Amino acid sequence: MSGARVHILGAGAWGTALAQAAVGSDCEVTLHTRSPRTAEEINTRHLNENALGAQPLSPGISAVPGPEGIGEADIVIAAVPAQHTREALGEIGGEALDGKPVVLCAKGFETGTRKLQTGILGEIAPSALPLVLSGPSFAADVAAGRPTAVTLAAESLILSERIATDLAGPTLRLYAASDPAGVEIAGGLKNVYALGAGAIEGARLGLSARSALIARAYAEMSRLVTAMGGNSTTLTGLAGLGDLTLSCTSPQSRNYWFGVQLGRGKSVDQIKAEGAPLTEGLTTAPVAHEIAREYNVDVPLVDAVNALLAGRMSIFDIVATLMARPLKREEGS
């Protein structure tokens, strides 16, 4: 039990779930939200219905509107969407984060700059201590206290081990790692592949096709992770294979669900108009394509998902094209 003062930026499903887990590890938890109404609901009714429905929240969670007070934190957790990280951290400012461990939870690359989340933090708060949290986890499971294991990575293994110890609780197990780049890249890419896996499901192309996509996605991810300076062995763990498998097989995955709708013949605009939830893979896919071109890495599945999102090809045409690619050996490919 740590007693650390943990401030969590973002009161969406994931931020609220992590607040619940941190209270379970005996941390002093403050949850920061943009919405005064949400803060009041958490503080008085111990609910965040917009994010987690009827899931009861611990009375130990204190919610506040805005970023004030983050400078008092022992640990800062950023649980905002990937495209909002720069704005959210900028509102806090580098001085308030100076020397503090900052756990980055968003999975995706920034549009325009193509930066990882650690890169954004490095620009805003170069003296902060970045960590990356990723792994096979759904907010609903974490909030409900269902057993969950994730990876927490930092350049310093000593740092990741210390923060993992502070945040671990009865139902949330954190494995320390020292490859934040590999963990970040895998976390972003798995959302792209989940869109493809969902499309296969939506088109009723079978479990064999979906399993093949997952296996080849793993190989493709490994190539890009290595090219970008990450360690391919990271992909054998929770942040790689674990998260990829969960995201590519469960309707609880927003990216997988969105892909299912694509496979049923709907366009991106149609799905959004029907009230689709935030889907990180939509913004990550084109950036991943650009990064792969920069590093000269062959990523046929990323390219296929981009073609599907742009409406240039149907899932059936994409599968036919992939099946017609030149035959090759599997080992080392």
Stockholm file with secondary structure:
# STOCKHOLM 1.0

chainA/1-333         MSGARVHILGAGAWGTALAQAAVGSDCEVTLHTRSPRTAEEINTRHLNENALGAQPLSPGISAVPGPEGIGEADIVIAAVPAQHTREALGEIGGEALDGKPVVLCAKGFETGTRKLQTGILGEIAPSALPLVLSGPSFAADVAAGRPTAVTLAAESLILSERIATDLAGPTLRLYAASDPAGVEIAGGLKNVYALGAGAIEGARLGLSARSALIARAYAEMSRLVTAMGGNSTTLTGLAGLGDLTLSCTSPQSRNYWFGVQLGRGKSVDQIKAEGAPLTEGLTTAPVAHEIAREYNVDVPLVDAVNALLAGRMSIFDIVATLMARPLKREEGS
#=GR chainA/1-333 SS CCCCEEEEECCSHHHHHHHHHHHHTTCEEEEEESCHHHHHIIIIICCCHHHHTTCCCCTTEEEEESSTTGGGCSEEEECSCGGGHHHHHHHHCHHHHTTCEEEECCCSCCTTTCCCHHHHHHHHCTTSEEEEEESSCCHHHHHTTCCEEEEEECSCHHHHHHHHHHHCCSSEEEEEESCHHHHHHHHHHHHHHHHHHHHHHHTTCCHHHHHHHHHHHHHHHHHHHHHTTCCGGGGGSIIIIIHHHHHTTCTTSHHHHHHHHHHTTCCHHHHHHTTCCCCHHHHHHHHHHHHHHHTTCCCHHHHHHHHHHHTSSCHHHHHHHHHTSCCCCSTTC
#=GC SS_cons         CCCCEEEEECCSHHHHHHHHHHHHTTCEEEEEESCHHHHHIIIIICCCHHHHTTCCCCTTEEEEESSTTGGGCSEEEECSCGGGHHHHHHHHCHHHHTTCEEEECCCSCCTTTCCCHHHHHHHHCTTSEEEEEESSCCHHHHHTTCCEEEEEECSCHHHHHHHHHHHCCSSEEEEEESCHHHHHHHHHHHHHHHHHHHHHHHTTCCHHHHHHHHHHHHHHHHHHHHHTTCCGGGGGSIIIIIHHHHHTTCTTSHHHHHHHHHHTTCCHHHHHHTTCCCCHHHHHHHHHHHHHHHTTCCCHHHHHHHHHHHTSSCHHHHHHHHHTSCCCCSTTC
//
